[in-house]
Amino acid sequence: MNAKHTPGPWIIHWNIGDFHRIIAANDPDMGFIGRVCDHAPTDGDMEAEAKANAKLIAAAPDILDALIRVRCYGDLGGPLADIADAAIEKATGGVKP
């Protein structure tokens, strides 16, 4: 697959000001890919949600790779295959692996 996204792995730098940075671990000079903000830094629930979002975003390249491998090499059929295909399409903008 010719990915258009920054290749993983992605990691999180926690608490840079009021947000968490998602960076490419394979190219630290690149800067950050994105950031996840705490809308209300004093609210523990908002901070926990922001941290959970950052973890999910940082895992995205690995999740995409796993789904593609399962579809290409695994024995996945029926509704599960449809769910995996929809997630791959959402992540790649419809580009087939």
TIDOLO-988046 format. One record per residue: x, y, z of N, C-alpha, C in turn; residue in three letters; residue number from 0. Coordinates in Angstrom, 2 decimals. Atoms other than C-alpha are relative to their C-alpha. Example, Ala and Ser with C-alpha at 12.3 -4.5 7.8 and 13.67 -1.06 7.14 Angstrom:
<r><n_east>0.89</n_east><n_north>-1.19</n_north><n_up>0.00</n_up><ca_east>12.30</ca_east><ca_north>-4.50</ca_north><ca_up>7.80</ca_up><c_east>0.90</c_east><c_north>1.20</c_north><c_up>0.00</c_up><code>ala</code><pos>0</pos></r>
<r><n_east>-0.82</n_east><n_north>-1.19</n_north><n_up>-0.06</n_up><ca_east>13.67</ca_east><ca_north>-1.06</ca_north><ca_up>7.14</ca_up><c_east>-0.77</c_east><c_north>1.09</c_north><c_up>0.73</c_up><code>ser</code><pos>1</pos></r>
//
This chain:
<r><n_east>0.84</n_east><n_north>-1.18</n_north><n_up>0.00</n_up><ca_east>0.00</ca_east><ca_north>0.00</ca_north><ca_up>0.00</ca_up><c_east>0.88</c_east><c_north>1.24</c_north><c_up>0.00</c_up><code>met</code><pos>0</pos></r>
<r><n_east>-0.72</n_east><n_north>-1.26</n_north><n_up>0.03</n_up><ca_east>1.27</ca_east><ca_north>3.46</ca_north><ca_up>-0.83</ca_up><c_east>-0.69</c_east><c_north>0.98</c_north><c_up>0.94</c_up><code>asn</code><pos>1</pos></r>
<r><n_east>0.65</n_east><n_north>-0.83</n_north><n_up>-1.01</n_up><ca_east>0.30</ca_east><ca_north>5.22</ca_north><ca_up>2.39</ca_up><c_east>0.33</c_east><c_north>1.46</c_north><c_up>-0.21</c_up><code>ala</code><pos>2</pos></r>
<r><n_east>-0.19</n_east><n_north>-1.45</n_north><n_up>0.08</n_up><ca_east>-0.18</ca_east><ca_north>8.95</ca_north><ca_up>2.30</ca_up><c_east>0.28</c_east><c_north>0.60</c_north><c_up>1.38</c_up><code>lys</code><pos>3</pos></r>
<r><n_east>-0.22</n_east><n_north>-0.51</n_north><n_up>-1.36</n_up><ca_east>0.08</ca_east><ca_north>9.29</ca_north><ca_up>6.08</ca_up><c_east>1.47</c_east><c_north>-0.17</c_north><c_up>0.40</c_up><code>his</code><pos>4</pos></r>
<r><n_east>-1.34</n_east><n_north>0.15</n_north><n_up>-0.55</n_up><ca_east>3.27</ca_east><ca_north>9.67</ca_north><ca_up>8.06</ca_up><c_east>0.12</c_east><c_north>-1.40</c_north><c_up>0.58</c_up><code>thr</code><pos>5</pos></r>
<r><n_east>-0.11</n_east><n_north>1.36</n_north><n_up>-0.50</n_up><ca_east>4.53</ca_east><ca_north>6.16</ca_north><ca_up>8.73</ca_up><c_east>0.18</c_east><c_north>-0.04</c_north><c_up>1.52</c_up><code>pro</code><pos>6</pos></r>
<r><n_east>-0.18</n_east><n_north>0.20</n_north><n_up>-1.44</n_up><ca_east>4.39</ca_east><ca_north>4.85</ca_north><ca_up>12.28</ca_up><c_east>1.39</c_east><c_north>-0.54</c_north><c_up>0.27</c_up><code>gly</code><pos>7</pos></r>
<r><n_east>0.87</n_east><n_north>-0.17</n_north><n_up>-1.16</n_up><ca_east>5.25</ca_east><ca_north>4.25</ca_north><ca_up>14.93</ca_up><c_east>-0.17</c_east><c_north>1.46</c_north><c_up>0.39</c_up><code>pro</code><pos>8</pos></r>
<r><n_east>0.25</n_east><n_north>-1.32</n_north><n_up>-0.56</n_up><ca_east>3.69</ca_east><ca_north>7.31</ca_north><ca_up>16.46</ca_up><c_east>0.03</c_east><c_north>-0.11</c_north><c_up>1.52</c_up><code>trp</code><pos>9</pos></r>
<r><n_east>-0.06</n_east><n_north>0.00</n_north><n_up>-1.46</n_up><ca_east>4.30</ca_east><ca_north>8.21</ca_north><ca_up>20.08</ca_up><c_east>-0.59</c_east><c_north>1.30</c_north><c_up>0.52</c_up><code>ile</code><pos>10</pos></r>
<r><n_east>0.62</n_east><n_north>-1.16</n_north><n_up>-0.64</n_up><ca_east>2.87</ca_east><ca_north>10.71</ca_north><ca_up>22.53</ca_up><c_east>1.03</c_east><c_north>0.69</c_north><c_up>0.88</c_up><code>ile</code><pos>11</pos></r>
<r><n_east>-0.72</n_east><n_north>-0.83</n_north><n_up>-0.98</n_up><ca_east>4.69</ca_east><ca_north>13.53</ca_north><ca_up>24.27</ca_up><c_east>-1.07</c_east><c_north>0.63</c_north><c_up>0.87</c_up><code>his</code><pos>12</pos></r>
<r><n_east>1.07</n_east><n_north>-0.41</n_north><n_up>-0.89</n_up><ca_east>2.52</ca_east><ca_north>14.18</ca_north><ca_up>27.29</ca_up><c_east>0.19</c_east><c_north>1.42</c_north><c_up>0.52</c_up><code>trp</code><pos>13</pos></r>
<r><n_east>0.09</n_east><n_north>-1.29</n_north><n_up>-0.69</n_up><ca_east>1.52</ca_east><ca_north>17.58</ca_north><ca_up>28.67</ca_up><c_east>1.01</c_east><c_north>1.04</c_north><c_up>-0.50</c_up><code>asn</code><pos>14</pos></r>
<r><n_east>-0.78</n_east><n_north>-1.10</n_north><n_up>0.58</n_up><ca_east>3.18</ca_east><ca_north>20.06</ca_north><ca_up>26.32</ca_up><c_east>-0.94</c_east><c_north>1.20</c_north><c_up>0.03</c_up><code>ile</code><pos>15</pos></r>
<r><n_east>0.97</n_east><n_north>-1.08</n_north><n_up>-0.18</n_up><ca_east>1.38</ca_east><ca_north>23.15</ca_north><ca_up>27.56</ca_up><c_east>-1.34</c_east><c_north>-0.59</c_north><c_up>0.38</c_up><code>gly</code><pos>16</pos></r>
<r><n_east>1.34</n_east><n_north>0.51</n_north><n_up>-0.28</n_up><ca_east>-2.33</ca_east><ca_north>22.38</ca_north><ca_up>27.48</ca_up><c_east>-0.40</c_east><c_north>-1.12</c_north><c_up>-0.95</c_up><code>asp</code><pos>17</pos></r>
<r><n_east>0.36</n_east><n_north>1.07</n_north><n_up>0.94</n_up><ca_east>-2.12</ca_east><ca_north>19.53</ca_north><ca_up>24.98</ca_up><c_east>1.07</c_east><c_north>-1.08</c_north><c_up>-0.01</c_up><code>phe</code><pos>18</pos></r>
<r><n_east>-0.90</n_east><n_north>1.14</n_north><n_up>0.16</n_up><ca_east>-0.47</ca_east><ca_north>16.22</ca_north><ca_up>24.16</ca_up><c_east>0.37</c_east><c_north>-0.08</c_north><c_up>-1.48</c_up><code>his</code><pos>19</pos></r>
<r><n_east>-0.45</n_east><n_north>0.06</n_north><n_up>1.40</n_up><ca_east>1.61</ca_east><ca_north>16.00</ca_north><ca_up>20.98</ca_up><c_east>0.11</c_east><c_north>-1.45</c_north><c_up>-0.45</c_up><code>arg</code><pos>20</pos></r>
<r><n_east>-0.21</n_east><n_north>1.29</n_north><n_up>0.65</n_up><ca_east>1.49</ca_east><ca_north>13.01</ca_north><ca_up>18.66</ca_up><c_east>1.14</c_east><c_north>0.23</c_north><c_up>-0.98</c_up><code>ile</code><pos>21</pos></r>
<r><n_east>-1.14</n_east><n_north>-0.19</n_north><n_up>0.88</n_up><ca_east>4.85</ca_east><ca_north>12.67</ca_north><ca_up>16.94</ca_up><c_east>0.37</c_east><c_north>-1.33</c_north><c_up>-0.67</c_up><code>ile</code><pos>22</pos></r>
<r><n_east>-0.49</n_east><n_north>1.19</n_north><n_up>0.70</n_up><ca_east>6.43</ca_east><ca_north>10.27</ca_north><ca_up>14.48</ca_up><c_east>1.30</c_east><c_north>-0.44</c_north><c_up>0.66</c_up><code>ala</code><pos>23</pos></r>
<r><n_east>-1.18</n_east><n_north>0.49</n_north><n_up>-0.70</n_up><ca_east>8.92</ca_east><ca_north>8.14</ca_north><ca_up>16.38</ca_up><c_east>1.16</c_east><c_north>-0.24</c_north><c_up>-0.94</c_up><code>ala</code><pos>24</pos></r>
<r><n_east>-1.06</n_east><n_north>0.30</n_north><n_up>0.94</n_up><ca_east>10.83</ca_east><ca_north>7.34</ca_north><ca_up>13.21</ca_up><c_east>0.64</c_east><c_north>1.26</c_north><c_up>-0.58</c_up><code>asn</code><pos>25</pos></r>
<r><n_east>-0.56</n_east><n_north>-1.26</n_north><n_up>0.50</n_up><ca_east>11.48</ca_east><ca_north>11.03</ca_north><ca_up>12.44</ca_up><c_east>-0.24</c_east><c_north>1.12</c_north><c_up>1.01</c_up><code>asp</code><pos>26</pos></r>
<r><n_east>0.23</n_east><n_north>-0.99</n_north><n_up>-1.05</n_up><ca_east>11.77</ca_east><ca_north>13.15</ca_north><ca_up>15.60</ca_up><c_east>0.22</c_east><c_north>1.44</c_north><c_up>-0.45</c_up><code>pro</code><pos>27</pos></r>
<r><n_east>-0.23</n_east><n_north>-1.36</n_north><n_up>0.50</n_up><ca_east>12.95</ca_east><ca_north>16.16</ca_north><ca_up>13.56</ca_up><c_east>-1.21</c_east><c_north>0.55</c_north><c_up>-0.75</c_up><code>asp</code><pos>28</pos></r>
<r><n_east>1.16</n_east><n_north>-0.41</n_north><n_up>0.77</n_up><ca_east>9.63</ca_east><ca_north>16.24</ca_north><ca_up>11.74</ca_up><c_east>-0.91</c_east><c_north>0.95</c_north><c_up>0.78</c_up><code>met</code><pos>29</pos></r>
<r><n_east>0.93</n_east><n_north>-0.77</n_north><n_up>-0.81</n_up><ca_east>7.90</ca_east><ca_north>17.94</ca_north><ca_up>14.63</ca_up><c_east>-1.17</c_east><c_north>-0.88</c_north><c_up>0.37</c_up><code>gly</code><pos>30</pos></r>
<r><n_east>1.12</n_east><n_north>0.83</n_north><n_up>-0.43</n_up><ca_east>4.44</ca_east><ca_north>16.84</ca_north><ca_up>15.59</ca_up><c_east>-1.01</c_east><c_north>-0.19</c_north><c_up>-1.11</c_up><code>phe</code><pos>31</pos></r>
<r><n_east>1.03</n_east><n_north>0.36</n_north><n_up>0.96</n_up><ca_east>1.74</ca_east><ca_north>15.16</ca_north><ca_up>13.57</ca_up><c_east>-1.30</c_east><c_north>0.69</c_north><c_up>0.36</c_up><code>ile</code><pos>32</pos></r>
<r><n_east>1.25</n_east><n_north>-0.60</n_north><n_up>-0.46</n_up><ca_east>-1.10</ca_east><ca_north>16.47</ca_north><ca_up>15.67</ca_up><c_east>0.06</c_east><c_north>0.19</c_north><c_up>1.49</c_up><code>gly</code><pos>33</pos></r>
<r><n_east>0.06</n_east><n_north>-0.18</n_north><n_up>-1.43</n_up><ca_east>-2.15</ca_east><ca_north>17.42</ca_north><ca_up>19.12</ca_up><c_east>-1.42</c_east><c_north>-0.23</c_north><c_up>0.48</c_up><code>arg</code><pos>34</pos></r>
<r><n_east>1.28</n_east><n_north>0.25</n_north><n_up>-0.63</n_up><ca_east>-4.93</ca_east><ca_north>16.49</ca_north><ca_up>21.45</ca_up><c_east>-0.07</c_east><c_north>0.94</c_north><c_up>1.19</c_up><code>val</code><pos>35</pos></r>
<r><n_east>0.11</n_east><n_north>-1.03</n_north><n_up>-1.03</n_up><ca_east>-6.10</ca_east><ca_north>19.33</ca_north><ca_up>23.67</ca_up><c_east>-0.90</c_east><c_north>-0.44</c_north><c_up>1.15</c_up><code>cys</code><pos>36</pos></r>
<r><n_east>0.90</n_east><n_north>0.07</n_north><n_up>-1.15</n_up><ca_east>-7.54</ca_east><ca_north>19.26</ca_north><ca_up>27.15</ca_up><c_east>-0.80</c_east><c_north>1.30</c_north><c_up>-0.03</c_up><code>asp</code><pos>37</pos></r>
<r><n_east>0.81</n_east><n_north>-1.22</n_north><n_up>0.08</n_up><ca_east>-10.46</ca_east><ca_north>21.67</ca_north><ca_up>26.81</ca_up><c_east>-0.12</c_east><c_north>0.69</c_north><c_up>1.35</c_up><code>his</code><pos>38</pos></r>
<r><n_east>0.08</n_east><n_north>-0.56</n_north><n_up>-1.35</n_up><ca_east>-10.61</ca_east><ca_north>22.15</ca_north><ca_up>30.57</ca_up><c_east>1.06</c_east><c_north>-0.70</c_north><c_up>0.84</c_up><code>ala</code><pos>39</pos></r>
<r><n_east>-1.11</n_east><n_north>0.70</n_north><n_up>-0.64</n_up><ca_east>-7.19</ca_east><ca_north>21.27</ca_north><ca_up>32.03</ca_up><c_east>-0.22</c_east><c_north>-0.31</c_north><c_up>1.47</c_up><code>pro</code><pos>40</pos></r>
<r><n_east>0.23</n_east><n_north>0.25</n_north><n_up>-1.42</n_up><ca_east>-8.52</ca_east><ca_north>21.46</ca_north><ca_up>35.61</ca_up><c_east>-1.03</c_east><c_north>-1.10</c_north><c_up>0.23</c_up><code>thr</code><pos>41</pos></r>
<r><n_east>1.02</n_east><n_north>1.04</n_north><n_up>-0.12</n_up><ca_east>-11.26</ca_east><ca_north>18.89</ca_north><ca_up>34.92</ca_up><c_east>0.65</c_east><c_north>-1.35</c_north><c_up>-0.27</c_up><code>asp</code><pos>42</pos></r>
<r><n_east>-0.66</n_east><n_north>1.29</n_north><n_up>0.13</n_up><ca_east>-9.85</ca_east><ca_north>15.40</ca_north><ca_up>35.55</ca_up><c_east>-0.61</c_east><c_north>-0.87</c_north><c_up>-1.07</c_up><code>gly</code><pos>43</pos></r>
<r><n_east>0.65</n_east><n_north>0.83</n_north><n_up>1.01</n_up><ca_east>-12.43</ca_east><ca_north>13.74</ca_north><ca_up>33.29</ca_up><c_east>0.39</c_east><c_north>0.44</c_north><c_up>-1.41</c_up><code>asp</code><pos>44</pos></r>
<r><n_east>-0.41</n_east><n_north>-0.50</n_north><n_up>1.31</n_up><ca_east>-11.52</ca_east><ca_north>15.98</ca_north><ca_up>30.34</ca_up><c_east>1.43</c_east><c_north>-0.41</c_north><c_up>-0.30</c_up><code>met</code><pos>45</pos></r>
<r><n_east>-1.38</n_east><n_north>0.40</n_north><n_up>0.20</n_up><ca_east>-7.84</ca_east><ca_north>15.22</ca_north><ca_up>30.85</ca_up><c_east>0.10</c_east><c_north>-1.50</c_north><c_up>-0.30</c_up><code>glu</code><pos>46</pos></r>
<r><n_east>0.00</n_east><n_north>1.44</n_north><n_up>0.25</n_up><ca_east>-8.52</ca_east><ca_north>11.48</ca_north><ca_up>31.01</ca_up><c_east>-0.49</c_east><c_north>-0.30</c_north><c_up>-1.41</c_up><code>ala</code><pos>47</pos></r>
<r><n_east>0.52</n_east><n_north>0.20</n_north><n_up>1.36</n_up><ca_east>-10.55</ca_east><ca_north>11.69</ca_north><ca_up>27.80</ca_up><c_east>1.03</c_east><c_north>0.41</c_north><c_up>-1.04</c_up><code>glu</code><pos>48</pos></r>
<r><n_east>-1.04</n_east><n_north>-0.46</n_north><n_up>0.93</n_up><ca_east>-7.81</ca_east><ca_north>13.68</ca_north><ca_up>26.05</ca_up><c_east>1.14</c_east><c_north>-1.01</c_north><c_up>-0.07</c_up><code>ala</code><pos>49</pos></r>
<r><n_east>-1.07</n_east><n_north>1.00</n_north><n_up>0.00</n_up><ca_east>-5.20</ca_east><ca_north>11.11</ca_north><ca_up>27.12</ca_up><c_east>-0.43</c_east><c_north>-1.26</c_north><c_up>-0.74</c_up><code>lys</code><pos>50</pos></r>
<r><n_east>0.50</n_east><n_north>1.19</n_north><n_up>0.71</n_up><ca_east>-7.37</ca_east><ca_north>8.25</ca_north><ca_up>25.86</ca_up><c_east>-0.04</c_east><c_north>0.26</c_north><c_up>-1.50</c_up><code>ala</code><pos>51</pos></r>
<r><n_east>0.01</n_east><n_north>-0.35</n_north><n_up>1.43</n_up><ca_east>-7.83</ca_east><ca_north>10.06</ca_north><ca_up>22.53</ca_up><c_east>1.41</c_east><c_north>0.00</c_north><c_up>-0.56</c_up><code>asn</code><pos>52</pos></r>
<r><n_east>-1.39</n_east><n_north>-0.02</n_north><n_up>0.47</n_up><ca_east>-4.08</ca_east><ca_north>10.61</ca_north><ca_up>22.24</ca_up><c_east>0.53</c_east><c_north>-1.42</c_north><c_up>-0.20</c_up><code>ala</code><pos>53</pos></r>
<r><n_east>-0.44</n_east><n_north>1.40</n_north><n_up>0.12</n_up><ca_east>-3.44</ca_east><ca_north>6.90</ca_north><ca_up>22.84</ca_up><c_east>-0.58</c_east><c_north>-0.66</c_north><c_up>-1.25</c_up><code>lys</code><pos>54</pos></r>
<r><n_east>0.64</n_east><n_north>0.58</n_north><n_up>1.17</n_up><ca_east>-5.94</ca_east><ca_north>5.91</ca_north><ca_up>20.16</ca_up><c_east>0.61</c_east><c_north>0.54</c_north><c_up>-1.29</c_up><code>leu</code><pos>55</pos></r>
<r><n_east>-0.60</n_east><n_north>-0.61</n_north><n_up>1.19</n_up><ca_east>-4.50</ca_east><ca_north>8.37</ca_north><ca_up>17.63</ca_up><c_east>1.42</c_east><c_north>-0.55</c_north><c_up>-0.23</c_up><code>ile</code><pos>56</pos></r>
<r><n_east>-1.37</n_east><n_north>0.50</n_north><n_up>0.14</n_up><ca_east>-0.93</ca_east><ca_north>7.22</ca_north><ca_up>18.33</ca_up><c_east>0.02</c_east><c_north>-1.46</c_north><c_up>-0.46</c_up><code>ala</code><pos>57</pos></r>
<r><n_east>0.07</n_east><n_north>1.41</n_north><n_up>0.42</n_up><ca_east>-2.02</ca_east><ca_north>3.60</ca_north><ca_up>17.78</ca_up><c_east>-0.53</c_east><c_north>-0.18</c_north><c_up>-1.42</c_up><code>ala</code><pos>58</pos></r>
<r><n_east>0.66</n_east><n_north>0.10</n_north><n_up>1.30</n_up><ca_east>-3.72</ca_east><ca_north>4.38</ca_north><ca_up>14.44</ca_up><c_east>0.83</c_east><c_north>-0.71</c_north><c_up>-1.07</c_up><code>ala</code><pos>59</pos></r>
<r><n_east>-0.76</n_east><n_north>0.71</n_north><n_up>1.04</n_up><ca_east>-0.85</ca_east><ca_north>3.29</ca_north><ca_up>12.13</ca_up><c_east>0.10</c_east><c_north>-1.50</c_north><c_up>0.27</c_up><code>pro</code><pos>60</pos></r>
<r><n_east>-0.10</n_east><n_north>1.42</n_north><n_up>-0.35</n_up><ca_east>-0.51</ca_east><ca_north>-0.01</ca_north><ca_up>14.02</ca_up><c_east>-1.34</c_east><c_north>-0.70</c_north><c_up>-0.21</c_up><code>asp</code><pos>61</pos></r>
<r><n_east>1.33</n_east><n_north>0.58</n_north><n_up>0.19</n_up><ca_east>-4.27</ca_east><ca_north>-0.62</ca_north><ca_up>13.97</ca_up><c_east>-0.28</c_east><c_north>-0.20</c_north><c_up>-1.49</c_up><code>ile</code><pos>62</pos></r>
<r><n_east>0.20</n_east><n_north>0.10</n_north><n_up>1.45</n_up><ca_east>-4.43</ca_east><ca_north>0.08</ca_north><ca_up>10.23</ca_up><c_east>0.82</c_east><c_north>-1.16</c_north><c_up>-0.57</c_up><code>leu</code><pos>63</pos></r>
<r><n_east>-0.86</n_east><n_north>1.08</n_north><n_up>0.48</n_up><ca_east>-1.50</ca_east><ca_north>-2.25</ca_north><ca_up>9.57</ca_up><c_east>-0.57</c_east><c_north>-1.36</c_north><c_up>0.39</c_up><code>asp</code><pos>64</pos></r>
<r><n_east>0.57</n_east><n_north>1.26</n_north><n_up>-0.45</n_up><ca_east>-3.12</ca_east><ca_north>-5.01</ca_north><ca_up>11.64</ca_up><c_east>-1.24</c_east><c_north>-0.36</c_north><c_up>-0.81</c_up><code>ala</code><pos>65</pos></r>
<r><n_east>1.21</n_east><n_north>0.27</n_north><n_up>0.80</n_up><ca_east>-6.45</ca_east><ca_north>-4.68</ca_north><ca_up>9.79</ca_up><c_east>0.35</c_east><c_north>-0.44</c_north><c_up>-1.42</c_up><code>leu</code><pos>66</pos></r>
<r><n_east>-0.41</n_east><n_north>0.36</n_north><n_up>1.37</n_up><ca_east>-4.73</ca_east><ca_north>-4.80</ca_north><ca_up>6.41</ca_up><c_east>0.57</c_east><c_north>-1.42</c_north><c_up>-0.03</c_up><code>ile</code><pos>67</pos></r>
<r><n_east>-0.59</n_east><n_north>1.34</n_north><n_up>-0.05</n_up><ca_east>-2.75</ca_east><ca_north>-7.90</ca_north><ca_up>7.42</ca_up><c_east>-1.08</c_east><c_north>-1.07</c_north><c_up>0.21</c_up><code>arg</code><pos>68</pos></r>
<r><n_east>1.09</n_east><n_north>0.95</n_north><n_up>-0.23</n_up><ca_east>-5.86</ca_east><ca_north>-9.63</ca_north><ca_up>8.72</ca_up><c_east>-0.79</c_east><c_north>-0.21</c_north><c_up>-1.28</c_up><code>val</code><pos>69</pos></r>
<r><n_east>0.78</n_east><n_north>0.13</n_north><n_up>1.24</n_up><ca_east>-7.71</ca_east><ca_north>-8.91</ca_north><ca_up>5.48</ca_up><c_east>0.79</c_east><c_north>-0.70</c_north><c_up>-1.10</c_up><code>arg</code><pos>70</pos></r>
<r><n_east>-0.82</n_east><n_north>0.59</n_north><n_up>1.07</n_up><ca_east>-4.80</ca_east><ca_north>-9.96</ca_north><ca_up>3.26</ca_up><c_east>0.38</c_east><c_north>-1.45</c_north><c_up>0.30</c_up><code>cys</code><pos>71</pos></r>
<r><n_east>-0.56</n_east><n_north>1.30</n_north><n_up>-0.34</n_up><ca_east>-3.60</ca_east><ca_north>-13.01</ca_north><ca_up>5.18</ca_up><c_east>-0.89</c_east><c_north>-0.83</c_north><c_up>0.90</c_up><code>tyr</code><pos>72</pos></r>
<r><n_east>0.84</n_east><n_north>0.72</n_north><n_up>-0.94</n_up><ca_east>-6.33</ca_east><ca_north>-13.93</ca_north><ca_up>7.61</ca_up><c_east>-1.21</c_east><c_north>-0.63</c_north><c_up>-0.66</c_up><code>gly</code><pos>73</pos></r>
<r><n_east>1.22</n_east><n_north>0.66</n_north><n_up>0.46</n_up><ca_east>-9.46</ca_east><ca_north>-15.99</ca_north><ca_up>7.26</ca_up><c_east>-1.18</c_east><c_north>0.73</c_north><c_up>0.63</c_up><code>asp</code><pos>74</pos></r>
<r><n_east>1.05</n_east><n_north>-0.84</n_north><n_up>-0.56</n_up><ca_east>-11.95</ca_east><ca_north>-13.24</ca_north><ca_up>7.95</ca_up><c_east>-1.08</c_east><c_north>0.17</c_north><c_up>-1.06</c_up><code>leu</code><pos>75</pos></r>
<r><n_east>1.08</n_east><n_north>-0.13</n_north><n_up>0.97</n_up><ca_east>-15.33</ca_east><ca_north>-13.24</ca_north><ca_up>6.28</ca_up><c_east>-1.24</c_east><c_north>0.57</c_north><c_up>0.64</c_up><code>gly</code><pos>76</pos></r>
<r><n_east>1.30</n_east><n_north>-0.47</n_north><n_up>-0.49</n_up><ca_east>-18.89</ca_east><ca_north>-12.00</ca_north><ca_up>6.60</ca_up><c_east>0.03</c_east><c_north>1.41</c_north><c_up>0.54</c_up><code>gly</code><pos>77</pos></r>
<r><n_east>0.11</n_east><n_north>-1.36</n_north><n_up>-0.56</n_up><ca_east>-19.78</ca_east><ca_north>-8.99</ca_north><ca_up>8.73</ca_up><c_east>1.32</c_east><c_north>0.55</c_north><c_up>0.53</c_up><code>pro</code><pos>78</pos></r>
<r><n_east>-1.29</n_east><n_north>-0.48</n_north><n_up>-0.52</n_up><ca_east>-16.32</ca_east><ca_north>-8.83</ca_north><ca_up>10.34</ca_up><c_east>0.88</c_east><c_north>0.53</c_north><c_up>-1.13</c_up><code>leu</code><pos>79</pos></r>
<r><n_east>-0.77</n_east><n_north>-0.46</n_north><n_up>1.15</n_up><ca_east>-14.70</ca_east><ca_north>-8.50</ca_north><ca_up>6.93</ca_up><c_east>-0.53</c_east><c_north>1.36</c_north><c_up>-0.46</c_up><code>ala</code><pos>80</pos></r>
<r><n_east>0.59</n_east><n_north>-1.28</n_north><n_up>0.41</n_up><ca_east>-17.13</ca_east><ca_north>-5.70</ca_north><ca_up>6.07</ca_up><c_east>0.41</c_east><c_north>1.13</c_north><c_up>0.94</c_up><code>asp</code><pos>81</pos></r>
<r><n_east>-0.41</n_east><n_north>-1.00</n_north><n_up>-0.99</n_up><ca_east>-16.28</ca_east><ca_north>-3.87</ca_north><ca_up>9.30</ca_up><c_east>1.46</c_east><c_north>0.38</c_north><c_up>-0.20</c_up><code>ile</code><pos>82</pos></r>
<r><n_east>-1.43</n_east><n_north>-0.27</n_north><n_up>0.22</n_up><ca_east>-12.54</ca_east><ca_north>-4.23</ca_north><ca_up>8.68</ca_up><c_east>0.20</c_east><c_north>0.79</c_north><c_up>-1.28</c_up><code>ala</code><pos>83</pos></r>
<r><n_east>-0.13</n_east><n_north>-0.73</n_north><n_up>1.27</n_up><ca_east>-12.90</ca_east><ca_north>-3.10</ca_north><ca_up>5.06</ca_up><c_east>-0.45</c_east><c_north>1.45</c_north><c_up>0.14</c_up><code>asp</code><pos>84</pos></r>
<r><n_east>0.50</n_east><n_north>-1.37</n_north><n_up>-0.20</n_up><ca_east>-14.93</ca_east><ca_north>-0.04</ca_north><ca_up>6.13</ca_up><c_east>1.01</c_east><c_north>0.83</c_north><c_up>0.78</c_up><code>ala</code><pos>85</pos></r>
<r><n_east>-1.00</n_east><n_north>-0.73</n_north><n_up>-0.78</n_up><ca_east>-12.30</ca_east><ca_north>0.92</ca_north><ca_up>8.70</ca_up><c_east>1.23</c_east><c_north>0.31</c_north><c_up>-0.84</c_up><code>ala</code><pos>86</pos></r>
<r><n_east>-1.15</n_east><n_north>-0.24</n_north><n_up>0.89</n_up><ca_east>-9.49</ca_east><ca_north>0.51</ca_north><ca_up>6.16</ca_up><c_east>-0.33</c_east><c_north>1.10</c_north><c_up>-1.00</c_up><code>ile</code><pos>87</pos></r>
<r><n_east>0.40</n_east><n_north>-1.04</n_north><n_up>0.95</n_up><ca_east>-11.40</ca_east><ca_north>2.60</ca_north><ca_up>3.64</ca_up><c_east>-0.07</c_east><c_north>1.37</c_north><c_up>0.66</c_up><code>glu</code><pos>88</pos></r>
<r><n_east>0.08</n_east><n_north>-1.28</n_north><n_up>-0.74</n_up><ca_east>-12.07</ca_east><ca_north>5.30</ca_north><ca_up>6.24</ca_up><c_east>1.41</c_east><c_north>0.56</c_north><c_up>0.25</c_up><code>lys</code><pos>89</pos></r>
<r><n_east>-1.36</n_east><n_north>-0.44</n_north><n_up>-0.31</n_up><ca_east>-8.38</ca_east><ca_north>5.42</ca_north><ca_up>7.17</ca_up><c_east>0.80</c_east><c_north>0.38</c_north><c_up>-1.23</c_up><code>ala</code><pos>90</pos></r>
<r><n_east>-0.83</n_east><n_north>-0.22</n_north><n_up>1.19</n_up><ca_east>-7.04</ca_east><ca_north>5.39</ca_north><ca_up>3.62</ca_up><c_east>-0.69</c_east><c_north>0.87</c_north><c_up>-1.05</c_up><code>thr</code><pos>91</pos></r>
<r><n_east>0.73</n_east><n_north>-0.78</n_north><n_up>0.98</n_up><ca_east>-9.70</ca_east><ca_north>7.42</ca_north><ca_up>1.84</ca_up><c_east>-0.39</c_east><c_north>-0.82</c_north><c_up>-1.21</c_up><code>gly</code><pos>92</pos></r>
<r><n_east>0.43</n_east><n_north>0.88</n_north><n_up>1.09</n_up><ca_east>-10.64</ca_east><ca_north>4.41</ca_north><ca_up>-0.27</ca_up><c_east>1.13</c_east><c_north>-0.62</c_north><c_up>-0.79</c_up><code>gly</code><pos>93</pos></r>
<r><n_east>-1.14</n_east><n_north>0.60</n_north><n_up>0.69</n_up><ca_east>-7.12</ca_east><ca_north>3.49</ca_north><ca_up>-1.40</ca_up><c_east>0.11</c_east><c_north>-1.45</c_north><c_up>0.42</c_up><code>val</code><pos>94</pos></r>
<r><n_east>-0.09</n_east><n_north>1.43</n_north><n_up>-0.30</n_up><ca_east>-6.91</ca_east><ca_north>-0.29</ca_north><ca_up>-1.64</ca_up><c_east>1.43</c_east><c_north>-0.39</c_north><c_up>0.34</c_up><code>lys</code><pos>95</pos></r>
<r><n_east>-1.36</n_east><n_north>0.47</n_north><n_up>-0.35</n_up><ca_east>-3.97</ca_east><ca_north>-1.99</ca_north><ca_up>0.10</ca_up><c_east>0.55</c_east><c_north>-0.94</c_north><c_up>-1.04</c_up><code>pro</code><pos>96</pos></r>
//
